[in-house]
Amino acid sequence: MSKHPLYNHSGLQRNNHPQVMYALVDKRAELDGQRIVLEKELLKVRVQLESIDGSLSVFNPELKIEIKPKIPKSLKKLSFNPDDIIAL
């Protein structure tokens, strides 16, 4: 029996939770795992950006321009409008 937070050591349900509770706990665990992976990826990207910025300053220490981000097409579809989120 898996170590699901809504089951006790014998595998029986605690407090007779409805099935939706199990689905929500599973989904939350999945999203939290995804968050951890994305935070690690973000840290990697930040380190790469700092490395590139350091290289740019070696070649031109006087460089004072703002480099605007270029969002890849594959990521544009992931953006959302905060107004699209429905308040519960």
Secondary structure, DSSP 8 states (H G I E B T S, - for coil): ----TTB-TTS-BSTT--HHHHHHHHHHHHHHHHHHHHHHHHHHHHHHHHHHHHHHHHH-TT----------HHHHTT---GGGS---
